[in-house]
């Protein structure tokens, strides 16, 4: 019997996970999406190692937010579960988390470089560079590694929920991107955009090592989509 979570959450998490290979963000099983039900105190996540083409609703695993205990599901949850839990606990605005090993974002993570803001495509979604974390210490890797992976993101953003809203992504050094949003679906969308702007940035930097855009242009693009004066889109499509 499936634990009751808010209507549609399990289906949304399933669809977001199935979309990861469809949009080219994953090789093999290298990626996962989760969605949280804060009222129930749980989140739903992909199981570890299950191929996307075999994934069904019955495979999804429900995990308690407070202590990471599996409360529903017959499979082991993703090995990144504790990272998701760390982010949910730190940032109240987060409703969904996506992790992938998409090529261009991982390249920045492995180079230990932020993804810079080089134009309006980036600024439409991210109000600043997508930052990269410091390296995890030997101690952080030796014990509670996955939870500490989330904690280095939390520390990078200084636990500031508003920063997490304005730049809903981070690169874990030498590992890869984690993205988030108000829903599982939105966290996946941010993963797609993160990979796209990483690709664009690499091409831009190859053409011009320095290509700083005017800050007022970037601000205009961010604020026309976000905040009280946003006017992009329509109520039914935002």
Legacy VTK file of the C-alpha trace (Angstrom):
# vtk DataFile Version 3.0
C-alpha trace
ASCII
DATASET POLYDATA
POINTS 238 float
0.000 0.000 0.000
1.376 3.398 -0.998
1.798 6.064 1.653
-0.533 8.968 0.977
1.230 12.085 -0.273
-0.303 15.138 -1.868
-2.254 14.525 -5.059
-0.113 14.219 -8.148
3.291 14.291 -6.447
4.317 10.732 -7.297
3.218 11.138 -10.916
5.088 14.433 -11.203
8.267 12.880 -9.797
7.967 9.913 -12.155
7.449 12.109 -15.214
10.369 14.375 -14.265
12.695 11.390 -13.881
11.562 9.894 -17.189
12.272 13.222 -18.878
15.955 13.265 -17.804
17.178 10.972 -20.630
14.604 12.361 -23.069
16.152 15.833 -22.841
19.718 14.502 -22.961
20.737 15.161 -19.372
21.774 11.637 -18.412
23.843 8.685 -19.502
22.703 5.282 -18.189
21.094 6.010 -14.784
23.129 9.119 -13.942
20.415 11.392 -12.614
17.489 11.681 -10.245
14.581 13.933 -9.339
12.651 14.204 -6.101
9.612 16.116 -4.891
8.659 17.017 -1.333
5.359 16.970 0.560
6.160 19.219 3.497
2.786 18.770 5.141
3.331 14.996 5.229
7.003 15.472 6.145
8.288 13.252 3.322
9.768 13.382 -0.155
9.505 11.002 -3.103
12.615 10.068 -5.090
13.873 7.726 -7.799
15.277 4.381 -6.602
18.970 3.672 -6.992
20.169 2.204 -10.278
16.806 1.499 -11.932
17.003 2.204 -15.690
14.696 4.980 -16.845
12.989 2.764 -19.417
11.923 0.399 -16.630
10.911 3.009 -14.052
7.282 2.989 -12.836
5.283 4.589 -10.041
5.688 1.441 -7.968
9.471 1.833 -7.987
9.475 5.295 -6.380
10.649 5.528 -2.787
9.225 7.773 -0.082
11.649 9.083 2.532
10.991 10.868 5.803
12.337 14.404 5.785
13.271 14.500 9.454
15.633 11.523 9.587
15.979 9.992 6.096
14.132 6.783 6.949
12.375 5.047 4.041
8.661 4.945 4.866
7.308 3.554 1.602
8.808 1.544 -1.247
10.531 -1.790 -1.740
13.771 -0.526 -3.289
16.730 1.452 -2.051
16.373 5.164 -2.752
18.881 7.031 -4.900
22.356 7.253 -3.419
21.891 11.048 -3.623
18.861 10.950 -1.318
20.671 12.484 1.637
21.825 15.389 -0.538
18.217 16.083 -1.516
17.172 15.865 2.140
19.899 18.291 3.167
18.641 20.861 0.647
14.984 20.435 1.619
15.800 20.929 5.284
17.857 24.072 4.652
15.652 25.898 2.146
11.876 26.095 2.790
11.173 27.370 -0.728
12.387 24.171 -2.384
9.681 21.780 -3.569
11.761 19.651 -5.936
15.421 18.771 -6.535
17.173 17.453 -9.653
20.693 16.059 -9.946
22.335 15.100 -13.222
25.783 14.553 -14.697
25.088 16.615 -17.807
28.238 17.138 -19.853
28.792 20.889 -19.949
27.711 21.670 -16.396
29.947 18.855 -15.148
32.837 20.339 -17.139
32.526 23.566 -15.137
32.250 21.574 -11.894
35.372 19.575 -12.733
37.244 22.737 -13.664
36.077 24.199 -10.345
34.586 27.233 -12.043
31.291 29.047 -11.654
29.116 29.196 -14.741
29.391 32.931 -15.485
26.585 35.209 -16.585
27.552 36.102 -20.150
24.185 37.104 -21.575
20.446 37.306 -21.314
19.773 33.575 -21.769
21.435 32.943 -18.420
19.914 36.025 -16.776
16.372 35.001 -17.718
16.545 32.293 -15.016
19.580 32.832 -12.785
20.192 36.145 -11.026
23.946 35.686 -10.967
26.573 33.044 -11.731
25.816 29.399 -10.970
28.344 28.906 -8.184
30.677 25.999 -7.550
31.270 24.686 -4.043
34.592 24.243 -2.293
36.016 20.726 -2.348
34.653 18.393 0.292
37.205 17.567 2.956
38.495 14.054 3.596
36.375 13.966 6.732
33.242 15.022 4.836
33.835 12.239 2.316
34.576 9.612 4.937
31.359 10.034 6.927
27.875 11.166 5.829
29.245 11.936 2.372
25.928 12.443 0.585
24.454 14.630 3.326
27.665 16.671 3.400
27.395 17.103 -0.365
24.182 18.980 0.294
25.692 20.855 3.198
28.491 22.341 1.079
25.756 23.805 -1.140
23.918 25.102 1.926
27.134 26.675 3.214
27.915 28.126 -0.216
24.553 29.919 -0.189
24.952 30.759 3.516
21.624 29.060 4.190
19.876 32.001 2.517
16.545 30.903 1.054
16.273 34.037 -1.085
19.617 33.265 -2.717
18.360 29.745 -3.394
15.294 31.232 -5.097
17.257 33.693 -7.244
19.919 31.190 -8.353
18.233 27.763 -8.158
21.349 25.755 -8.994
24.834 24.979 -7.781
27.773 22.897 -8.944
29.367 20.502 -6.479
33.090 20.668 -7.159
34.379 17.829 -9.361
30.923 16.222 -9.229
28.105 18.005 -11.008
24.995 20.183 -10.860
22.124 20.152 -8.413
19.115 22.271 -9.301
15.888 22.961 -7.470
12.599 24.802 -7.695
9.113 25.070 -6.214
8.153 21.732 -7.821
9.911 18.632 -9.096
9.023 19.648 -12.643
10.490 23.120 -12.166
13.705 21.698 -10.709
14.095 19.632 -13.893
13.473 22.719 -16.026
16.265 24.483 -14.145
18.553 21.504 -14.820
17.805 21.798 -18.539
18.564 25.524 -18.478
21.708 25.010 -16.378
23.101 22.607 -18.965
22.132 24.909 -21.839
23.803 27.987 -20.362
26.904 25.954 -19.476
27.151 24.889 -23.125
26.644 28.470 -24.329
29.205 29.780 -21.820
31.867 27.322 -22.963
31.346 28.361 -26.575
31.374 32.051 -25.658
34.565 31.752 -23.615
36.221 29.906 -26.517
35.498 32.903 -28.744
36.281 35.557 -26.157
37.923 34.871 -22.778
36.344 38.090 -21.486
32.840 38.933 -22.573
31.192 40.924 -19.765
27.608 42.013 -20.515
26.192 45.250 -19.083
24.624 44.605 -15.644
21.532 46.676 -16.420
20.702 44.384 -19.349
21.006 41.281 -17.181
18.874 42.843 -14.453
16.187 43.750 -16.965
15.964 40.186 -18.225
15.796 38.686 -14.748
13.185 41.110 -13.401
10.892 40.866 -16.400
10.412 37.168 -15.508
10.754 37.256 -11.717
9.541 39.394 -8.840
6.653 41.831 -8.384
7.164 43.660 -11.683
7.445 40.538 -13.877
5.479 40.707 -17.105
6.769 37.777 -19.179
4.244 35.134 -20.267
0.587 34.692 -19.424
-1.169 33.397 -16.291
-1.919 30.024 -17.875
1.605 29.427 -19.211
3.983 30.858 -16.575
LINES 1 239
238 0 1 2 3 4 5 6 7 8 9 10 11 12 13 14 15 16 17 18 19 20 21 22 23 24 25 26 27 28 29 30 31 32 33 34 35 36 37 38 39 40 41 42 43 44 45 46 47 48 49 50 51 52 53 54 55 56 57 58 59 60 61 62 63 64 65 66 67 68 69 70 71 72 73 74 75 76 77 78 79 80 81 82 83 84 85 86 87 88 89 90 91 92 93 94 95 96 97 98 99 100 101 102 103 104 105 106 107 108 109 110 111 112 113 114 115 116 117 118 119 120 121 122 123 124 125 126 127 128 129 130 131 132 133 134 135 136 137 138 139 140 141 142 143 144 145 146 147 148 149 150 151 152 153 154 155 156 157 158 159 160 161 162 163 164 165 166 167 168 169 170 171 172 173 174 175 176 177 178 179 180 181 182 183 184 185 186 187 188 189 190 191 192 193 194 195 196 197 198 199 200 201 202 203 204 205 206 207 208 209 210 211 212 213 214 215 216 217 218 219 220 221 222 223 224 225 226 227 228 229 230 231 232 233 234 235 236 237
